[in-house]
Amino acid sequence: MNFIRLIILSLCIGVTYFALSIAAIGQSAAGNVLWWFNLSGYPTITHLAQNVVGIGLVAFIPAFVIKSYEPSKQWLAVTIVILATMLLHGNLHYMPWDPMGIVRFIFSTLLSGDIGATAMFFYITLLPVVWLWILKRAARV
């Protein structure tokens, strides 16, 4: 029963992380994140910085919830959260729980995407892990 609870909690956090990351991507596309750091000569760098700040803030939420509620299986939980988020991002124009969403996400961002899409792949997949690692290190001190 504890494993089922872990999966359900992780899927709920994954859906929330997906929704918040979509909002963060939209905010950075609209130019509302880091509006004071607007390098007009370097729009790609500005956009990447806005995405890393927006998704970085969003990625703290699943890491904190997992660290608080599932400390014994936190790495398994964050893996499920990231896979659920990848699945939903890959299925933006398809049925939400189509298993090919992970393949679509990897193909459209990592393999055939531009520098922004490749960066988004790493932001979405690595930032929750980084936050969880930071929280784990902070708890030891």
N, CA, C and O of each residue as an XYZ file, in Angstrom:
564
protein
N       0.815     -1.194      0.000
C       0.000      0.000      0.000
C       0.856      1.255      0.000
O       0.482      2.259     -0.605
N       2.004      1.211      0.672
C       2.871      2.387      0.698
C       3.414      2.714     -0.688
O       3.592      3.885     -1.023
N       3.680      1.685     -1.500
C       4.180      1.909     -2.847
C       3.110      2.562     -3.724
O       3.417      3.438     -4.533
N       1.861      2.137     -3.566
C       0.755      2.739     -4.321
C       0.573      4.191     -3.904
O       0.321      5.056     -4.743
N       0.701      4.456     -2.618
C       0.587      5.833     -2.133
C       1.718      6.696     -2.701
O       1.498      7.851     -3.065
N       2.921      6.134     -2.775
C       4.058      6.837     -3.359
C       3.801      7.173     -4.826
O       4.090      8.286     -5.266
N       3.269      6.232     -5.575
C       2.996      6.467     -6.994
C       1.918      7.522     -7.172
O       2.054      8.408     -8.016
N       0.845      7.441     -6.390
C      -0.235      8.424     -6.514
C       0.247      9.820     -6.129
O      -0.057     10.793     -6.819
N       0.990      9.923     -5.040
C       1.532     11.218     -4.634
C       2.473     11.769     -5.703
O       2.409     12.953     -6.033
N       3.335     10.931     -6.238
C       4.283     11.377     -7.251
C       3.581     11.806     -8.532
O       3.983     12.788     -9.156
N       2.540     11.086     -8.931
C       1.788     11.486    -10.126
C       1.078     12.818     -9.912
O       1.042     13.652    -10.817
N       0.518     13.024     -8.729
C      -0.138     14.309     -8.436
C       0.878     15.450     -8.448
O       0.601     16.524     -8.981
N       2.032     15.224     -7.872
C       3.081     16.244     -7.888
C       3.580     16.462     -9.317
O       3.885     17.592     -9.700
N       3.666     15.390    -10.104
C       4.097     15.512    -11.500
C       3.140     16.341    -12.331
O       3.572     17.152    -13.151
N       1.838     16.148    -12.130
C       0.845     16.948    -12.848
C       0.951     18.415    -12.435
O       0.844     19.310    -13.274
N       1.159     18.655    -11.151
C       1.315     20.027    -10.670
C       2.583     20.653    -11.240
O       2.569     21.805    -11.673
N       3.672     19.901    -11.242
C       4.930     20.396    -11.809
C       4.780     20.700    -13.293
O       5.321     21.692    -13.780
N       4.052     19.859    -14.012
C       3.780     20.105    -15.427
C       3.024     21.417    -15.611
O       3.411     22.250    -16.430
N       1.956     21.598    -14.856
C       1.138     22.804    -15.009
C       1.928     24.064    -14.646
O       1.834     25.078    -15.337
N       2.696     23.999    -13.575
C       3.479     25.164    -13.180
C       4.628     25.434    -14.146
O       4.973     26.592    -14.378
N       5.225     24.391    -14.710
C       6.304     24.615    -15.672
C       5.764     25.195    -16.977
O       6.437     26.005    -17.614
N       4.569     24.796    -17.379
C       3.937     25.407    -18.552
C       3.696     26.889    -18.291
O       3.924     27.720    -19.170
N       3.235     27.225    -17.080
C       3.021     28.632    -16.734
C       4.337     29.400    -16.718
O       4.387     30.544    -17.169
N       5.406     28.786    -16.205
C       6.713     29.459    -16.175
C       7.258     29.670    -17.583
O       7.849     30.710    -17.873
N       7.062     28.691    -18.454
C       7.508     28.845    -19.841
C       6.715     29.953    -20.520
O       7.278     30.749    -21.272
N       5.431     30.010    -20.263
C       4.597     31.070    -20.836
C       4.971     32.447    -20.326
O       4.972     33.419    -21.082
N       5.291     32.531    -19.039
C       5.704     33.821    -18.488
C       7.016     34.290    -19.090
O       7.173     35.473    -19.392
N       7.954     33.380    -19.266
C       9.225     33.802    -19.852
C       9.062     34.139    -21.328
O       9.760     35.015    -21.840
N       8.151     33.457    -22.022
C       7.903     33.788    -23.426
C       7.253     35.158    -23.551
O       7.475     35.867    -24.533
N       6.449     35.530    -22.558
C       5.822     36.848    -22.567
C       6.777     37.930    -22.092
O       6.483     39.119    -22.220
N       7.919     37.530    -21.544
C       8.904     38.501    -21.106
C       8.660     39.057    -19.723
O       9.177     40.124    -19.391
N       7.879     38.359    -18.898
C       7.550     38.879    -17.579
C       8.487     38.401    -16.481
O       8.398     38.889    -15.354
N       9.377     37.468    -16.768
C      10.347     37.011    -15.789
C      11.669     37.686    -16.130
O      12.051     37.738    -17.299
N      12.354     38.188    -15.153
C      13.626     38.904    -15.337
C      13.469     40.078    -16.302
O      14.315     40.279    -17.174
N      12.413     40.841    -16.156
C      12.186     41.960    -17.064
C      13.271     43.027    -16.930
O      13.490     43.800    -17.862
N      13.947     43.079    -15.792
C      15.028     44.043    -15.612
C      16.320     43.583    -16.294
O      17.227     44.383    -16.519
N      16.395     42.291    -16.619
C      17.575     41.716    -17.259
C      17.244     41.453    -18.718
O      17.245     40.306    -19.167
N      16.967     42.501    -19.443
C      16.554     42.352    -20.826
C      17.677     42.832    -21.736
O      17.783     44.024    -22.026
N      18.500     41.919    -22.177
C      19.575     42.243    -23.103
C      19.015     42.190    -24.517
O      18.837     41.111    -25.082
N      18.744     43.337    -25.072
C      18.105     43.361    -26.387
C      19.024     42.797    -27.474
O      18.541     42.311    -28.496
N      20.326     42.855    -27.267
C      21.245     42.310    -28.264
C      21.379     40.806    -28.204
O      21.851     40.185    -29.157
N      20.965     40.206    -27.085
C      21.099     38.766    -26.889
C      19.760     38.164    -26.443
O      19.606     37.809    -25.275
N      18.803     38.048    -27.348
C      17.486     37.555    -26.925
C      17.498     36.085    -26.509
O      16.705     35.690    -25.654
N      18.368     35.270    -27.086
C      18.415     33.858    -26.728
C      18.911     33.684    -25.299
O      18.348     32.898    -24.536
N      19.950     34.405    -24.938
C      20.477     34.314    -23.574
C      19.453     34.823    -22.567
O      19.294     34.247    -21.491
N      18.764     35.900    -22.916
C      17.724     36.434    -22.030
C      16.618     35.416    -21.831
O      16.161     35.198    -20.708
N      16.192     34.797    -22.907
C      15.113     33.809    -22.811
C      15.551     32.584    -22.015
O      14.777     32.064    -21.211
N      16.776     32.116    -22.224
C      17.276     30.974    -21.458
C      17.381     31.318    -19.977
O      17.061     30.487    -19.127
N      17.821     32.523    -19.661
C      17.912     32.942    -18.260
C      16.532     33.038    -17.628
O      16.342     32.650    -16.475
N      15.570     33.554    -18.384
C      14.200     33.632    -17.859
C      13.632     32.242    -17.611
O      12.943     32.023    -16.615
N      13.913     31.308    -18.502
C      13.416     29.938    -18.307
C      14.077     29.257    -17.123
O      13.399     28.560    -16.368
N      15.379     29.435    -16.936
C      16.045     28.762    -15.831
C      15.567     29.334    -14.499
O      15.444     28.590    -13.527
N      15.300     30.611    -14.432
C      14.780     31.189    -13.192
C      13.343     30.728    -12.957
O      13.002     30.315    -11.849
N      12.505     30.795    -13.980
C      11.106     30.394    -13.818
C      10.951     28.926    -13.483
O      10.240     28.582    -12.539
N      11.593     28.062    -14.229
C      11.475     26.634    -13.967
C      12.258     26.258    -12.712
O      11.895     25.313    -12.012
N      13.317     26.984    -12.430
C      14.053     26.740    -11.191
C      13.201     26.985     -9.963
O      13.255     26.219     -9.001
N      12.416     28.047     -9.991
C      11.498     28.313     -8.879
C      10.392     27.274     -8.812
O      10.005     26.835     -7.729
N       9.889     26.887     -9.965
C       8.824     25.882    -10.020
C       9.343     24.520     -9.567
O       8.615     23.775     -8.911
N      10.573     24.185     -9.903
C      11.135     22.872     -9.560
C      11.378     22.719     -8.066
O      11.519     21.599     -7.574
N      11.427     23.825     -7.343
C      11.601     23.737     -5.897
C      10.384     23.097     -5.224
O      10.530     22.396     -4.223
N       9.206     23.331     -5.757
C       7.968     22.841     -5.131
C       7.919     21.319     -5.074
O       7.716     20.780     -3.986
N       8.094     20.582     -6.192
C       8.070     19.118     -6.057
C       9.193     18.577     -5.187
O       9.003     17.606     -4.454
N      10.366     19.203     -5.265
C      11.479     18.726     -4.438
C      11.165     18.900     -2.954
O      11.447     18.012     -2.150
N      10.590     20.025     -2.595
C      10.259     20.282     -1.197
C       9.166     19.341     -0.694
O       9.256     18.812      0.414
N       8.139     19.136     -1.510
C       7.038     18.250     -1.103
C       7.536     16.813     -0.975
O       7.173     16.112     -0.031
N       8.356     16.378     -1.908
C       8.892     15.018     -1.831
C       9.801     14.862     -0.617
O       9.722     13.859      0.093
N      10.653     15.836     -0.377
C      11.543     15.773      0.786
C      10.754     15.768      2.087
O      11.173     15.150      3.066
N       9.612     16.458      2.104
C       8.801     16.531      3.314
C       7.963     15.282      3.549
O       7.840     14.826      4.685
N       7.385     14.724      2.490
C       6.420     13.640      2.659
C       6.952     12.253      2.318
O       6.378     11.262      2.769
N       8.000     12.149      1.558
C       8.576     10.845      1.196
C      10.090     10.855      1.352
O      10.804     10.643      0.372
N      10.595     11.094      2.547
C      12.055     11.176      2.681
C      12.767      9.840      2.475
O      13.934      9.822      2.082
N      12.096      8.740      2.729
C      12.775      7.445      2.585
C      12.909      7.015      1.126
O      13.872      6.334      0.771
N      11.963      7.400      0.282
C      11.990      7.024     -1.135
C      11.983      8.259     -2.023
O      11.293      8.303     -3.041
N      12.756      9.255     -1.624
C      12.700     10.532     -2.318
C      13.239     10.469     -3.746
O      12.729     11.170     -4.620
N      14.240      9.659     -3.999
C      14.797      9.585     -5.351
C      13.869      8.838     -6.295
O      13.775      9.189     -7.471
N      13.190      7.824     -5.807
C      12.191      7.142     -6.617
C      11.022      8.069     -6.912
O      10.511      8.092     -8.032
N      10.599      8.830     -5.915
C       9.483      9.750     -6.095
C       9.823     10.846     -7.096
O       8.995     11.178     -7.945
N      11.017     11.413     -7.016
C      11.372     12.474     -7.964
C      11.524     11.903     -9.374
O      11.255     12.606    -10.347
N      11.940     10.663     -9.502
C      12.006     10.025    -10.818
C      10.615      9.879    -11.413
O      10.419     10.148    -12.598
N       9.648      9.456    -10.608
C       8.271      9.328    -11.091
C       7.708     10.692    -11.455
O       6.999     10.819    -12.453
N       8.011     11.711    -10.664
C       7.537     13.070    -10.959
C       8.093     13.549    -12.291
O       7.355     14.101    -13.108
N       9.370     13.347    -12.516
C       9.994     13.801    -13.763
C       9.442     13.024    -14.954
O       9.179     13.610    -16.003
N       9.265     11.716    -14.806
C       8.703     10.924    -15.905
C       7.261     11.338    -16.212
O       6.874     11.407    -17.378
N       6.466     11.613    -15.179
C       5.087     12.062    -15.407
C       5.065     13.419    -16.097
O       4.234     13.657    -16.972
N       5.959     14.295    -15.714
C       6.032     15.609    -16.350
C       6.483     15.492    -17.797
O       5.942     16.162    -18.676
N       7.472     14.644    -18.046
C       7.907     14.418    -19.421
C       6.776     13.836    -20.262
O       6.593     14.224    -21.416
N       6.024     12.915    -19.688
C       4.901     12.315    -20.386
C       3.871     13.368    -20.762
O       3.387     13.386    -21.894
N       3.532     14.243    -19.827
C       2.521     15.261    -20.106
C       3.033     16.337    -21.066
O       2.269     16.821    -21.901
N       4.301     16.718    -20.965
C       4.857     17.677    -21.911
C       4.899     17.094    -23.320
O       4.658     17.808    -24.293
N       5.198     15.823    -23.434
C       5.228     15.184    -24.749
C       3.859     14.975    -25.344
O       3.727     14.788    -26.554
N       2.833     15.003    -24.509
C       1.463     14.787    -24.969
C       0.648     16.070    -24.991
O      -0.559     16.029    -24.754
N       1.268     17.196    -25.266
C       0.520     18.452    -25.287
C      -0.592     18.444    -26.322
O      -1.664     18.994    -26.066
N      -0.372     17.839    -27.482
C      -1.371     17.803    -28.545
C      -1.936     16.405    -28.759
O      -2.490     16.107    -29.818
N      -1.796     15.557    -27.759
C      -2.266     14.176    -27.842
C      -3.044     13.840    -26.576
O      -3.248     14.703    -25.722
N      -3.471     12.603    -26.458
C      -4.150     12.177    -25.240
C      -3.178     12.275    -24.070
O      -2.012     11.914    -24.230
N      -3.611     12.753    -22.890
C      -2.675     13.066    -21.808
C      -1.829     11.899    -21.315
O      -0.671     12.113    -20.957
N      -2.344     10.694    -21.281
C      -1.578      9.597    -20.701
C      -1.103      8.606    -21.750
O      -0.939      7.423    -21.451
N      -0.877      9.076    -22.988
C      -0.319      8.236    -24.033
C       1.150      7.950    -23.707
O       1.929      8.888    -23.536
N       1.546      6.679    -23.618
C       2.929      6.359    -23.229
C       3.994      6.889    -24.182
O       5.155      7.011    -23.790
N       3.636      7.201    -25.403
C       4.604      7.740    -26.355
C       4.986      9.188    -26.045
O       5.849      9.754    -26.717
N       4.363      9.784    -25.051
C       4.669     11.163    -24.701
C       6.108     11.352    -24.255
O       6.721     12.378    -24.549
N       6.649     10.375    -23.551
C       8.044     10.474    -23.123
C       8.967     10.451    -24.339
O       9.934     11.211    -24.402
N       8.671      9.585    -25.298
C       9.469      9.515    -26.520
C       9.347     10.822    -27.299
O      10.344     11.350    -27.793
N       8.112     11.350    -27.409
C       7.913     12.619    -28.108
C       8.658     13.758    -27.422
O       9.259     14.602    -28.087
N       8.617     13.779    -26.103
C       9.304     14.830    -25.352
C      10.811     14.773    -25.604
O      11.436     15.798    -25.877
N      11.388     13.584    -25.514
C      12.826     13.446    -25.731
C      13.187     13.795    -27.170
O      14.180     14.479    -27.418
N      12.382     13.326    -28.114
C      12.682     13.592    -29.522
C      12.543     15.073    -29.856
O      13.401     15.636    -30.536
N      11.468     15.711    -29.383
C      11.233     17.107    -29.769
C      12.115     18.087    -29.023
O      12.354     19.184    -29.527
N      12.604     17.743    -27.853
C      13.442     18.681    -27.118
C      14.921     18.361    -27.239
O      15.720     19.240    -27.563
N      15.292     17.136    -26.989
C      16.707     16.785    -26.932
C      17.290     16.460    -28.307
O      18.390     16.907    -28.632
N      16.575     15.701    -29.101
C      17.148     15.209    -30.350
C      16.931     16.143    -31.533
O      17.840     16.312    -32.345
N      15.770     16.748    -31.652
C      15.520     17.580    -32.839
C      15.175     19.024    -32.487
O      14.686     19.761    -33.343
N      15.417     19.437    -31.262
C      15.095     20.799    -30.879
C      16.273     21.738    -31.036
O      17.413     21.314    -31.222
N      15.971     23.028    -30.956
C      17.032     24.030    -31.001
C      17.654     24.157    -29.610
O      17.396     23.328    -28.737
N      18.460     25.175    -29.405
C      19.162     25.329    -28.132
C      18.171     25.580    -26.987
O      18.392     25.120    -25.867
N      17.100     26.296    -27.260
C      16.091     26.551    -26.228
C      15.366     25.290    -25.815
O      15.123     25.072    -24.628
N      15.015     24.453    -26.783
C      14.321     23.201    -26.473
C      15.234     22.234    -25.736
O      14.799     21.547    -24.812
N      16.491     22.177    -26.138
C      17.436     21.314    -25.442
C      17.645     21.779    -24.006
O      17.723     20.965    -23.086
N      17.736     23.085    -23.822
C      17.859     23.626    -22.466
C      16.621     23.314    -21.640
O      16.732     23.008    -20.453
N      15.442     23.387    -22.252
C      14.204     23.055    -21.533
C      14.209     21.605    -21.069
O      13.734     21.302    -19.975
N      14.740     20.710    -21.889
C      14.845     19.312    -21.482
C      15.646     19.198    -20.194
O      15.228     18.528    -19.249
N      16.791     19.851    -20.163
C      17.636     19.758    -18.976
C      17.046     20.514    -17.790
O      17.198     20.076    -16.650
N      16.376     21.639    -18.034
C      15.731     22.363    -16.928
C      14.662     21.493    -16.274
O      14.625     21.351    -15.052
N      13.801     20.917    -17.097
C      12.664     20.150    -16.566
C      13.131     18.866    -15.889
O      12.557     18.460    -14.879
N      14.157     18.227    -16.427
C      14.574     16.950    -15.858
C      15.585     17.086    -14.721
O      15.566     16.279    -13.792
N      16.453     18.071    -14.772
C      17.522     18.136    -13.779
C      17.268     19.081    -12.606
O      17.794     18.850    -11.517
N      16.483     20.131    -12.793
C      16.311     21.088    -11.705
C      15.607     20.511    -10.474
O      15.989     20.873     -9.361
N      14.598     19.633    -10.604
C      14.058     19.029     -9.378
C      15.079     18.158     -8.652
O      15.090     18.099     -7.423
N      15.933     17.484     -9.415
C      16.984     16.654     -8.806
C      17.988     17.544     -8.078
O      18.433     17.214     -6.979
N      18.338     18.655     -8.684
C      19.283     19.585     -8.051
C      18.686     20.148     -6.762
O      19.369     20.212     -5.740
N      17.422     20.553     -6.805
C      16.777     21.073     -5.593
C      16.684     20.009     -4.509
O      16.899     20.303     -3.333
N      16.369     18.790     -4.885
C      16.290     17.713     -3.898
C      17.661     17.445     -3.292
O      17.767     17.207     -2.089
N      18.698     17.481     -4.096
C      20.054     17.297     -3.599
C      20.429     18.434     -2.649
O      21.041     18.192     -1.608
N      20.066     19.675     -2.997
C      20.343     20.828     -2.123
C      19.599     20.683     -0.802
O      20.171     20.923      0.261
N      18.336     20.296     -0.860
C      17.557     20.120      0.370
C      18.109     18.986      1.226
O      18.102     19.068      2.455
N      18.584     17.933      0.577
C      19.171     16.819      1.327
C      20.468     17.250      2.018
O      20.716     16.892      3.169
N      21.292     18.022      1.303
C      22.524     18.534      1.896
C      22.241     19.521      3.021
O      22.958     19.542      4.021
N      21.203     20.338      2.868
C      20.852     21.317      3.891
C      20.304     20.631      5.148
O      20.477     21.143      6.254
N      19.659     19.500      4.991
C      19.110     18.794      6.137
C      20.211     18.130      6.968
O      20.037     17.902      8.166
N      21.331     17.825      6.336
C      22.446     17.211      7.050
C      23.179     18.194      7.951
O      23.768     17.799      8.958
N      23.144     19.445      7.600
C      23.917     20.455      8.361
C      23.245     20.831      9.640
O      23.761     21.661     10.388
